Amino acid sequence: MTESYVAVDLETTGIAVKQEKIIEIAMVKVENGEITDTFHTLVNPHRQIPERITELTGIADGMVQNAPDIRDVIKEAVDFCKDFTLLGHQVVFDYGFLLQAAVNQKLTFEKNGIDTLRLCRAFMPPEEKKNLGNACLYFGLMQDTAHRALADAIAAHRLYQELKKRFGEEDPALFSEKKLFFKVKKEKTATKRQKQHLQDLIKYHRINVTVQIESLSGNEISRWIDQIIFTHGRIPEKRQG
């Protein structure tokens, strides 16, 4: 059973890796069962944080306004993990976002992982909710601020240790690390023409946007353009430009 790993948790603007952004990263390095180091940062998503996310996490737009861009912190996050296994509650979610950010910067980030959600599904009654907060409560663990990345990363570590203590000898194979799989492609850099086309569509249709166009990738701008044209239509040819 794994005794050394990096417990990870992210807060994001939503759940879709290709469309949403990281707003907080926390990593807790554990060696021989003990916390030895932490990495924690807010991240500027260059867009308005949805109200439901602020209500859930307490992270508001003003808190990330001067935070670093993901492009400026992803290498440090990848280096922090080194050769360690990733551990988290539904760890593939966090891995997917980190992998996309890493691939965009041409960084390698192939990892093994341990999923505490998978363990909870094995050892908790079917009728019990398996989210991190309820799992900690079920196993008698105190959790600090829920839905903040550092507190949740520490909670996932403590949950794993508690589950291993209770059930590790019963089914040690469940506690072994597994290869993490998440398919991503490097996002294309946006061209000046793409940005101008999007700005023209937004202006013509009088659309209120909450993202910074300069921060969008070419893939994201293409999705924005397609969605606006599908919803509102194209700009009449004589009005373009």
Secondary structure, 3 states (H helix, E strand, C coil): CCCCEEEEEEEECCCCCCCCCEEEEEEEEEECCEEEEEEEEECCCCECCCHHHHHHHCCCHHHHCCCCCHHHHHHHHHHHHCCCEEEECCHHHHHHHHHHHHHHCCCCCCCEEEEHHHHHHHHCCCCCCCCHHHHHHHCCCCCCCCCCHHHHHHHHHHHHHHHHHHHCCCCHHHHCCEECCCCCCCCCCCCHHHHHHHHHHHHHHCCCCCECHHHCCHHHHHHHHHHHHHHHCCCCHHHCC
